[in-house]
Amino acid sequence: MPRVGQFLFGGSCLNIRDPQGLFFHIPSGYGYVVLTAVGSMVMVQWKAYQVGKARKEYKIHYPMMYSPDNNHFNCIQRAHQNTLEQMPTFLSLLTFGGLEMPVFSAIGGAIWIAGRVAYAKGYYTGDPKKRMKGAFGYIGLLMILGATTKFAIHLIKGQ
C-alpha cells in the first residue's frame, strides 16, 4: 500500500537536500499532468467546433458574440466562453499542483474536463439549468487546488 500512496499522493518536485531551494526536478508521473493539459485543449477545441457548427446552423455571423434572439445558440456559445474563462485558473492549478502530486492532480484534472463536457452537453439542450449536470467537475478543481496549496506550503516551509 505505501507504493500506491506514494504514486497517488507523492512525488514532490522539491529537492529537500537543497537548503536554498534553487533546484527542483520534474516528478515521476508529471507526464500524466501534461497529457491532462493536452486533453483540456482537445475539449476546448471540441467546444469551439460546436460553436462554429451552431453559427452556420443559426446564421450568426462574426463578429457577433451572442445572438439577440436565439437562446439556443447563446447556450452553445456560453458553454464555450465559460470554459475559456476558467482555463487560466485550471491550467495554473494543474501545473503547480502537478509539481507536488502529479497523479492526483492529473486525476483531478480529468474529473474537471469530464465535468466541463457534461456541463456543455447539458447547456447544448438550450435549457441553461441542465448545465448543472457538470457540477461534479468542481470536485476535480478542488483536488488540484488542494495539491497546489500543499505545494505552496511545501515551498514556504522550505521542505
ChimeraX commands (.cxc) that place a marker at each C-alpha (Angstrom):
marker #1 position 0.00,0.00,0.00 radius 0.5
marker #1 position 2.79,2.56,0.64 radius 0.5
marker #1 position 3.79,2.40,-3.04 radius 0.5
marker #1 position 0.22,3.15,-4.16 radius 0.5
marker #1 position 0.03,6.07,-1.72 radius 0.5
marker #1 position 3.36,7.45,-2.89 radius 0.5
marker #1 position 2.28,7.06,-6.53 radius 0.5
marker #1 position -1.05,8.81,-5.98 radius 0.5
marker #1 position -0.22,11.45,-3.36 radius 0.5
marker #1 position 3.55,11.87,-3.51 radius 0.5
marker #1 position 6.25,12.86,-5.91 radius 0.5
marker #1 position 7.00,16.46,-4.99 radius 0.5
marker #1 position 9.39,18.23,-7.32 radius 0.5
marker #1 position 11.24,19.93,-4.47 radius 0.5
marker #1 position 14.69,18.67,-3.58 radius 0.5
marker #1 position 14.74,18.55,0.21 radius 0.5
marker #1 position 18.53,18.14,0.16 radius 0.5
marker #1 position 18.86,21.60,-1.40 radius 0.5
marker #1 position 18.53,24.01,1.56 radius 0.5
marker #1 position 18.39,27.07,-0.69 radius 0.5
marker #1 position 15.58,25.61,-2.77 radius 0.5
marker #1 position 17.29,26.53,-6.01 radius 0.5
marker #1 position 16.80,23.21,-7.77 radius 0.5
marker #1 position 13.83,21.04,-8.43 radius 0.5
marker #1 position 13.11,18.14,-10.70 radius 0.5
marker #1 position 10.11,17.18,-12.76 radius 0.5
marker #1 position 8.50,14.46,-10.66 radius 0.5
marker #1 position 7.82,10.97,-11.89 radius 0.5
marker #1 position 4.26,10.91,-13.17 radius 0.5
marker #1 position 4.27,14.51,-14.40 radius 0.5
marker #1 position 3.64,13.21,-17.91 radius 0.5
marker #1 position 0.08,12.48,-16.75 radius 0.5
marker #1 position -0.29,16.17,-15.90 radius 0.5
marker #1 position 0.93,17.16,-19.36 radius 0.5
marker #1 position -1.49,14.71,-21.01 radius 0.5
marker #1 position -4.32,16.13,-18.91 radius 0.5
marker #1 position -3.44,19.63,-20.12 radius 0.5
marker #1 position -3.49,18.33,-23.70 radius 0.5
marker #1 position -6.89,16.74,-23.02 radius 0.5
marker #1 position -8.22,20.09,-21.81 radius 0.5
marker #1 position -7.11,21.70,-25.08 radius 0.5
marker #1 position -8.87,18.99,-27.08 radius 0.5
marker #1 position -12.04,19.63,-25.05 radius 0.5
marker #1 position -11.83,23.39,-25.71 radius 0.5
marker #1 position -11.37,22.80,-29.44 radius 0.5
marker #1 position -14.36,20.44,-29.46 radius 0.5
marker #1 position -16.44,23.22,-27.89 radius 0.5
marker #1 position -15.15,25.75,-30.43 radius 0.5
marker #1 position -16.20,23.38,-33.21 radius 0.5
marker #1 position -19.69,23.16,-31.68 radius 0.5
marker #1 position -19.94,26.96,-31.70 radius 0.5
marker #1 position -18.82,27.06,-35.35 radius 0.5
marker #1 position -21.47,24.50,-36.32 radius 0.5
marker #1 position -24.13,26.47,-34.44 radius 0.5
marker #1 position -23.06,29.70,-36.16 radius 0.5
marker #1 position -23.70,28.09,-39.53 radius 0.5
marker #1 position -26.95,26.47,-38.47 radius 0.5
marker #1 position -28.42,29.61,-36.89 radius 0.5
marker #1 position -26.74,32.07,-39.27 radius 0.5
marker #1 position -24.98,34.04,-36.53 radius 0.5
marker #1 position -22.18,35.86,-38.34 radius 0.5
marker #1 position -18.94,37.21,-36.93 radius 0.5
marker #1 position -18.22,39.44,-35.10 radius 0.5
marker #1 position -21.47,38.82,-33.20 radius 0.5
marker #1 position -20.54,37.01,-29.99 radius 0.5
marker #1 position -24.13,36.28,-28.96 radius 0.5
marker #1 position -27.47,36.36,-30.74 radius 0.5
marker #1 position -30.05,38.95,-29.72 radius 0.5
marker #1 position -32.88,36.47,-30.37 radius 0.5
marker #1 position -31.55,32.88,-30.46 radius 0.5
marker #1 position -31.20,31.49,-26.95 radius 0.5
marker #1 position -30.13,28.04,-28.17 radius 0.5
marker #1 position -27.10,29.48,-29.95 radius 0.5
marker #1 position -26.33,31.59,-26.88 radius 0.5
marker #1 position -26.31,28.47,-24.70 radius 0.5
marker #1 position -23.79,26.78,-27.02 radius 0.5
marker #1 position -21.62,29.90,-27.15 radius 0.5
marker #1 position -21.83,30.41,-23.39 radius 0.5
marker #1 position -20.71,26.84,-22.66 radius 0.5
marker #1 position -17.55,27.51,-24.66 radius 0.5
marker #1 position -16.98,31.01,-23.31 radius 0.5
marker #1 position -17.39,29.93,-19.69 radius 0.5
marker #1 position -14.78,27.21,-20.14 radius 0.5
marker #1 position -12.36,29.70,-21.74 radius 0.5
marker #1 position -12.86,31.94,-18.69 radius 0.5
marker #1 position -11.86,29.07,-16.40 radius 0.5
marker #1 position -8.87,27.78,-18.38 radius 0.5
marker #1 position -6.19,30.07,-16.87 radius 0.5
marker #1 position -7.18,29.04,-13.34 radius 0.5
marker #1 position -7.42,25.38,-14.30 radius 0.5
marker #1 position -4.07,25.25,-16.09 radius 0.5
marker #1 position -2.28,27.18,-13.33 radius 0.5
marker #1 position -3.61,24.89,-10.61 radius 0.5
marker #1 position -2.92,21.80,-12.70 radius 0.5
marker #1 position 0.66,22.88,-13.43 radius 0.5
marker #1 position 1.58,23.79,-9.85 radius 0.5
marker #1 position -0.44,21.06,-8.15 radius 0.5
marker #1 position 1.10,18.56,-10.52 radius 0.5
marker #1 position 4.56,19.51,-9.31 radius 0.5
marker #1 position 3.56,18.33,-5.84 radius 0.5
marker #1 position 1.12,15.49,-6.56 radius 0.5
marker #1 position 1.25,14.65,-10.27 radius 0.5
marker #1 position -1.03,11.62,-10.49 radius 0.5
marker #1 position -3.56,13.03,-8.02 radius 0.5
marker #1 position -3.61,16.31,-9.98 radius 0.5
marker #1 position -3.99,14.53,-13.32 radius 0.5
marker #1 position -6.99,12.61,-11.92 radius 0.5
marker #1 position -8.46,15.88,-10.62 radius 0.5
marker #1 position -7.88,17.48,-14.00 radius 0.5
marker #1 position -9.57,14.60,-15.80 radius 0.5
marker #1 position -12.59,14.94,-13.50 radius 0.5
marker #1 position -12.73,18.69,-14.26 radius 0.5
marker #1 position -12.58,18.01,-18.01 radius 0.5
marker #1 position -15.36,15.41,-17.79 radius 0.5
marker #1 position -17.39,17.91,-15.80 radius 0.5
marker #1 position -16.88,20.56,-18.48 radius 0.5
marker #1 position -18.09,18.13,-21.16 radius 0.5
marker #1 position -21.19,17.25,-19.10 radius 0.5
marker #1 position -21.74,20.98,-18.47 radius 0.5
marker #1 position -21.64,21.65,-22.22 radius 0.5
marker #1 position -23.89,18.72,-23.13 radius 0.5
marker #1 position -26.47,20.00,-20.67 radius 0.5
marker #1 position -26.18,23.57,-21.90 radius 0.5
marker #1 position -26.42,22.45,-25.54 radius 0.5
marker #1 position -30.02,21.33,-24.91 radius 0.5
marker #1 position -30.99,25.00,-24.84 radius 0.5
marker #1 position -32.08,24.76,-21.19 radius 0.5
marker #1 position -29.44,26.59,-19.12 radius 0.5
marker #1 position -30.46,24.73,-15.95 radius 0.5
marker #1 position -29.23,21.46,-17.47 radius 0.5
marker #1 position -25.66,22.77,-17.41 radius 0.5
marker #1 position -25.60,21.83,-13.73 radius 0.5
marker #1 position -25.05,18.20,-14.79 radius 0.5
marker #1 position -21.39,19.16,-14.97 radius 0.5
marker #1 position -21.14,20.50,-11.42 radius 0.5
marker #1 position -19.19,17.39,-10.37 radius 0.5
marker #1 position -16.23,18.90,-12.22 radius 0.5
marker #1 position -15.66,21.17,-9.24 radius 0.5
marker #1 position -14.52,18.09,-7.31 radius 0.5
marker #1 position -11.58,17.89,-9.71 radius 0.5
marker #1 position -10.91,21.61,-9.39 radius 0.5
marker #1 position -10.86,21.29,-5.60 radius 0.5
marker #1 position -8.43,18.38,-5.92 radius 0.5
marker #1 position -5.92,20.44,-7.91 radius 0.5
marker #1 position -6.49,23.43,-5.62 radius 0.5
marker #1 position -5.58,21.20,-2.68 radius 0.5
marker #1 position -2.46,19.88,-4.43 radius 0.5
marker #1 position -1.40,23.44,-5.31 radius 0.5
marker #1 position -1.96,24.57,-1.72 radius 0.5
marker #1 position 0.16,21.67,-0.50 radius 0.5
marker #1 position 2.87,22.69,-2.97 radius 0.5
marker #1 position 2.76,26.32,-1.73 radius 0.5
marker #1 position 3.03,25.22,1.91 radius 0.5
marker #1 position 5.89,22.93,0.98 radius 0.5
marker #1 position 7.68,25.88,-0.67 radius 0.5
marker #1 position 7.05,28.20,2.29 radius 0.5
marker #1 position 8.38,25.67,4.77 radius 0.5
marker #1 position 11.39,25.06,2.54 radius 0.5
marker #1 position 10.95,21.31,2.57 radius 0.5
marker link #1:1,2 radius 0.2
marker link #1:2,3 radius 0.2
marker link #1:3,4 radius 0.2
marker link #1:4,5 radius 0.2
marker link #1:5,6 radius 0.2
marker link #1:6,7 radius 0.2
marker link #1:7,8 radius 0.2
marker link #1:8,9 radius 0.2
marker link #1:9,10 radius 0.2
marker link #1:10,11 radius 0.2
marker link #1:11,12 radius 0.2
marker link #1:12,13 radius 0.2
marker link #1:13,14 radius 0.2
marker link #1:14,15 radius 0.2
marker link #1:15,16 radius 0.2
marker link #1:16,17 radius 0.2
marker link #1:17,18 radius 0.2
marker link #1:18,19 radius 0.2
marker link #1:19,20 radius 0.2
marker link #1:20,21 radius 0.2
marker link #1:21,22 radius 0.2
marker link #1:22,23 radius 0.2
marker link #1:23,24 radius 0.2
marker link #1:24,25 radius 0.2
marker link #1:25,26 radius 0.2
marker link #1:26,27 radius 0.2
marker link #1:27,28 radius 0.2
marker link #1:28,29 radius 0.2
marker link #1:29,30 radius 0.2
marker link #1:30,31 radius 0.2
marker link #1:31,32 radius 0.2
marker link #1:32,33 radius 0.2
marker link #1:33,34 radius 0.2
marker link #1:34,35 radius 0.2
marker link #1:35,36 radius 0.2
marker link #1:36,37 radius 0.2
marker link #1:37,38 radius 0.2
marker link #1:38,39 radius 0.2
marker link #1:39,40 radius 0.2
marker link #1:40,41 radius 0.2
marker link #1:41,42 radius 0.2
marker link #1:42,43 radius 0.2
marker link #1:43,44 radius 0.2
marker link #1:44,45 radius 0.2
marker link #1:45,46 radius 0.2
marker link #1:46,47 radius 0.2
marker link #1:47,48 radius 0.2
marker link #1:48,49 radius 0.2
marker link #1:49,50 radius 0.2
marker link #1:50,51 radius 0.2
marker link #1:51,52 radius 0.2
marker link #1:52,53 radius 0.2
marker link #1:53,54 radius 0.2
marker link #1:54,55 radius 0.2
marker link #1:55,56 radius 0.2
marker link #1:56,57 radius 0.2
marker link #1:57,58 radius 0.2
marker link #1:58,59 radius 0.2
marker link #1:59,60 radius 0.2
marker link #1:60,61 radius 0.2
marker link #1:61,62 radius 0.2
marker link #1:62,63 radius 0.2
marker link #1:63,64 radius 0.2
marker link #1:64,65 radius 0.2
marker link #1:65,66 radius 0.2
marker link #1:66,67 radius 0.2
marker link #1:67,68 radius 0.2
marker link #1:68,69 radius 0.2
marker link #1:69,70 radius 0.2
marker link #1:70,71 radius 0.2
marker link #1:71,72 radius 0.2
marker link #1:72,73 radius 0.2
marker link #1:73,74 radius 0.2
marker link #1:74,75 radius 0.2
marker link #1:75,76 radius 0.2
marker link #1:76,77 radius 0.2
marker link #1:77,78 radius 0.2
marker link #1:78,79 radius 0.2
marker link #1:79,80 radius 0.2
marker link #1:80,81 radius 0.2
marker link #1:81,82 radius 0.2
marker link #1:82,83 radius 0.2
marker link #1:83,84 radius 0.2
marker link #1:84,85 radius 0.2
marker link #1:85,86 radius 0.2
marker link #1:86,87 radius 0.2
marker link #1:87,88 radius 0.2
marker link #1:88,89 radius 0.2
marker link #1:89,90 radius 0.2
marker link #1:90,91 radius 0.2
marker link #1:91,92 radius 0.2
marker link #1:92,93 radius 0.2
marker link #1:93,94 radius 0.2
marker link #1:94,95 radius 0.2
marker link #1:95,96 radius 0.2
marker link #1:96,97 radius 0.2
marker link #1:97,98 radius 0.2
marker link #1:98,99 radius 0.2
marker link #1:99,100 radius 0.2
marker link #1:100,101 radius 0.2
marker link #1:101,102 radius 0.2
marker link #1:102,103 radius 0.2
marker link #1:103,104 radius 0.2
marker link #1:104,105 radius 0.2
marker link #1:105,106 radius 0.2
marker link #1:106,107 radius 0.2
marker link #1:107,108 radius 0.2
marker link #1:108,109 radius 0.2
marker link #1:109,110 radius 0.2
marker link #1:110,111 radius 0.2
marker link #1:111,112 radius 0.2
marker link #1:112,113 radius 0.2
marker link #1:113,114 radius 0.2
marker link #1:114,115 radius 0.2
marker link #1:115,116 radius 0.2
marker link #1:116,117 radius 0.2
marker link #1:117,118 radius 0.2
marker link #1:118,119 radius 0.2
marker link #1:119,120 radius 0.2
marker link #1:120,121 radius 0.2
marker link #1:121,122 radius 0.2
marker link #1:122,123 radius 0.2
marker link #1:123,124 radius 0.2
marker link #1:124,125 radius 0.2
marker link #1:125,126 radius 0.2
marker link #1:126,127 radius 0.2
marker link #1:127,128 radius 0.2
marker link #1:128,129 radius 0.2
marker link #1:129,130 radius 0.2
marker link #1:130,131 radius 0.2
marker link #1:131,132 radius 0.2
marker link #1:132,133 radius 0.2
marker link #1:133,134 radius 0.2
marker link #1:134,135 radius 0.2
marker link #1:135,136 radius 0.2
marker link #1:136,137 radius 0.2
marker link #1:137,138 radius 0.2
marker link #1:138,139 radius 0.2
marker link #1:139,140 radius 0.2
marker link #1:140,141 radius 0.2
marker link #1:141,142 radius 0.2
marker link #1:142,143 radius 0.2
marker link #1:143,144 radius 0.2
marker link #1:144,145 radius 0.2
marker link #1:145,146 radius 0.2
marker link #1:146,147 radius 0.2
marker link #1:147,148 radius 0.2
marker link #1:148,149 radius 0.2
marker link #1:149,150 radius 0.2
marker link #1:150,151 radius 0.2
marker link #1:151,152 radius 0.2
marker link #1:152,153 radius 0.2
marker link #1:153,154 radius 0.2
marker link #1:154,155 radius 0.2
marker link #1:155,156 radius 0.2
marker link #1:156,157 radius 0.2
marker link #1:157,158 radius 0.2
marker link #1:158,159 radius 0.2
view
